[in-house]
Structures are given as C-alpha cells and as structure tokens.
Amino acid sequence: MEKTSLSRALSKLGYCSRTSAASLIRTGEVSVNGKKIKSPSYRVDLRKDRIEVNDSCLTKRTPLVIMLHKPAGYITTSSDELSRRTVMDLVPRETHVFAVGRLDCDTTGLLILTNDGELANEITSPGRKIMKTYEVTVNGKVSEGHLKKLLGGVEITDGVSVHADKCVIDFADSLKTKLTVTIHEGKNRQIKRMFDAIGKKVFNLHRSAIGNLKLDLPEGTWRELSQEEVRLILE
C-alpha cells in the first residue's frame, strides 16, 4: 500500500470527511506513532503507522451508510455551540457517522450519513455529477420564461451561474407553484438562490432523491442502506 496523506487516512479509516480531518490535524488532535502532527499532508502508511485522535487509536471501521429523512428544524452538523438540534440527535451515537453534504435547517428530505470518507468524497465530487432531486414550492406563478431561465442558467452571485438539469411544474395557481427540480451541482443554498434570481421565494424545499436512490422513510426516521442501494446513488 502506498503512503497517503494524514487527512485522507482519517477519511479512509471512516473517522470523518477529509475536510473535517484537516481541521482536527491542524488543531493538534491527531498523532502518528505517538507524535502530534499538525500537517494534513503528512504522509502515513495505514499498514504500519499508529494513528490516534485525542489518544484514541483508529482502526478500519466497517463501512456504514444510512438514509435519513431529515425533518425541518435540525441543522446538518455533528455538534452545535448554540445547542441547537442536529441530525446526529436522530441516529444512535454509537454509529459514529457524519453527514454527506448539507441540507438547510428548514429543508427536509433525504440525507446520507456514513463513516466511509471515500464514499462521501465520491458522492460530493463535482466530477461525478450526481443528480439531486427536490420538491420545491415558491410564491406566485412560475412561467415558461422562468423555466427557460432556470434551465439555461442564472447568476446567483457575481460571476457564478448555475442551472437546473430538469425543472417541471407539478401544480400552479395565482398563489403558489410546486415544482420538481433536479440539479447536479451543489452550491450553498443553490435552489433557493436560483429562484431568488428569478424573483421567486422558496417557502418549502424537500430533497426526494440522490442519484437513483429515492427517499422511502417517514420523517425523522433512518435505516441502513444495502450495497445495491449505495450503487443507486453512484449510477
């Protein structure tokens, strides 16, 4: 086995994502063979080196992938300094998983949790172009012109344009429009910012699918995914 960076090693061991690993390393919480290491790029050999986080030795964990139906009112993080409810309050603490990507506090729907850092990186990699499907409700009527803009591309910040891969109106009246929107990008608050760009405010947002994996759980519940279901995400 070739040597790898310390941050990637923590991800491979299923401890956390590579980004979170880098933060842990820089704050001096990780040691290799008894020596504190503060460089995420430090090279290690997973076959030989003893890696510890806060004096707890890491071993390769059994891959675990969870589907969670996130309710509104929960933030997508492992802990919160303001003591707000997090998605980790909805799963047993002994699972030792982290969220793949984020959903806003008021957004509901499908969230993947795992202890497999490599899988998490694959799901969130822009190069994979994994589709995420959302049910969106906005104020007022969305016109065909609006749809063309969403599909053609709208600017959500200076010099940054994004587009919907699919955008279908499911219901519309003078007060509101319900749509199904599919995107492959993952910019922060992307759906809400796209509709802001066409003058529409999102007041309900629900993620119903990632790749070909569809949410099939009651709100607030979770279950472990099979290998076949994980492949549905990556197809």
KARA-V935746 format. One record per residue. N is the residue number from 1. PSI is psi in degrees with one decimal (none if undefined). Layout:
n = <N;N>
psi = <PSI;PSI>
//
This chain:
n = <1;2;3;4;5;6;7;8;9;10;11;12;13;14;15;16;17;18;19;20;21;22;23;24;25;26;27;28;29;30;31;32;33;34;35;36;37;38;39;40;41;42;43;44;45;46;47;48;49;50;51;52;53;54;55;56;57;58;59;60;61;62;63;64;65;66;67;68;69;70;71;72;73;74;75;76;77;78;79;80;81;82;83;84;85;86;87;88;89;90;91;92;93;94;95;96;97;98;99;100;101;102;103;104;105;106;107;108;109;110;111;112;113;114;115;116;117;118;119;120;121;122;123;124;125;126;127;128;129;130;131;132;133;134;135;136;137;138;139;140;141;142;143;144;145;146;147;148;149;150;151;152;153;154;155;156;157;158;159;160;161;162;163;164;165;166;167;168;169;170;171;172;173;174;175;176;177;178;179;180;181;182;183;184;185;186;187;188;189;190;191;192;193;194;195;196;197;198;199;200;201;202;203;204;205;206;207;208;209;210;211;212;213;214;215;216;217;218;219;220;221;222;223;224;225;226;227;228;229;230;231;232;233;234;235>
psi = <131.7;157.3;152.6;166.2;153.1;-38.8;-39.7;-33.5;-43.8;-36.6;-44.6;-34.6;-4.0;19.2;-43.0;178.6;164.1;-36.3;-45.4;-36.9;-43.5;-39.3;-43.9;-41.6;-45.7;-27.5;8.2;23.5;-0.3;136.5;152.4;119.2;40.5;0.5;129.2;131.0;130.0;11.5;115.3;-24.5;-0.9;132.2;133.8;159.5;112.1;-19.5;-29.3;-35.2;143.5;116.2;129.2;143.2;117.9;45.7;11.8;120.4;136.4;140.2;160.0;124.3;152.3;126.8;133.2;127.5;127.1;138.8;128.6;135.5;97.4;127.1;167.5;152.4;1.5;136.5;150.6;81.9;165.9;-32.1;166.7;129.0;-15.3;7.9;29.1;159.3;136.8;164.3;-21.3;-17.3;-12.5;-8.9;155.2;135.8;-30.0;-6.4;-26.4;56.6;168.3;159.8;141.6;105.7;-168.0;154.9;139.1;160.4;-39.9;1.4;138.9;170.5;-158.2;122.8;133.8;132.0;141.3;166.0;10.3;98.9;-35.4;-40.9;-43.0;-43.5;-36.2;-41.5;-38.3;-5.1;126.0;-30.7;-24.9;-24.6;47.4;128.6;139.4;130.4;132.8;144.7;122.3;133.6;127.5;165.3;147.2;-169.5;132.4;123.7;171.2;-32.9;-40.9;-43.8;-42.2;-38.5;-43.7;-38.8;-31.1;-26.3;132.3;149.9;121.9;-14.8;171.6;114.8;2.4;113.5;143.5;164.2;159.9;141.9;-35.9;147.1;110.9;132.2;123.5;-30.9;142.2;138.5;-168.0;-18.3;-35.4;162.3;133.0;132.5;158.9;122.1;132.3;130.8;156.0;-14.5;170.3;45.0;154.0;125.5;38.0;-47.5;-48.5;-39.7;-32.5;-44.4;-32.5;-37.9;-22.1;13.6;23.6;137.4;128.2;123.4;3.7;128.0;127.0;125.3;121.9;-17.1;150.0;121.2;-130.3;10.2;119.6;142.3;131.3;30.9;152.0;153.6;135.1;-0.2;167.6;164.1;157.8;143.7;146.4;167.8;-36.0;-39.5;-35.7;-39.3;-28.5;-32.2;-39.7;-10.1;none>
//
